[in-house]
C-alpha cells in the first residue's frame, strides 16, 4: 500500500507541475496535496511536520492569489486599460481552448488578447502594445512563481521519501 501511495503522490506532483503552465489546473494547490497525503504512509519518518505543511500551505495560497493578479498588474503597470486587462484574460482562455501553436499559444494568448482589447476600444497602437507586453510579463512571472513553488514542494517530497 505504501508504494501505491508514493506512486499516487508522484502523479499528483506531475499534475501540479503541468498545472503551473496549463491555466485550467491550479498547479501549486494540486502539488501541495502530495505532502499531506504522506500522512497515510505507514512509517512516521515519511510524515512532514506541521510547520512544513503550514508554511507550504500559506505559500501556495499566496502564489495562487498572486498568479491571478500579476497579468492584470502587468497590464496596468505598462499603461493598459480595463479593456486590455479583459482582453488579456480572454486571450489566455482562448489560447487554452484553441492551442494552435501548442504550449506556445498559452504564452502568446494574453499578449494578443491585451492588444486586441486595447485596439477594440480605440486605444493607440503604442498603448496597446505596452499593455500586451505588461500582460505577457505578468503571465510569465506568475508561471515562474508557480513552477518555483511546485519544485520546492517536489524537493520536500523527495527529501521525506528518499532521504
Secondary structure, DSSP 8 states (H G I E B T S, - for coil): -HHHHHHHHHHHHHHHHHHTTSTTS-HHHHHHHHHHHGGGSSSGGG---HHHHHHHHHHHHHHHHHHHHHHHHHHHHTT--HHHHHHHHHHHHHHHH--TTTHHHHHHHHHHHHHHHHHHTT--HHHHHHHHHHHHHHHHHHHHHHHHHHHHHHHHHHHHHH-
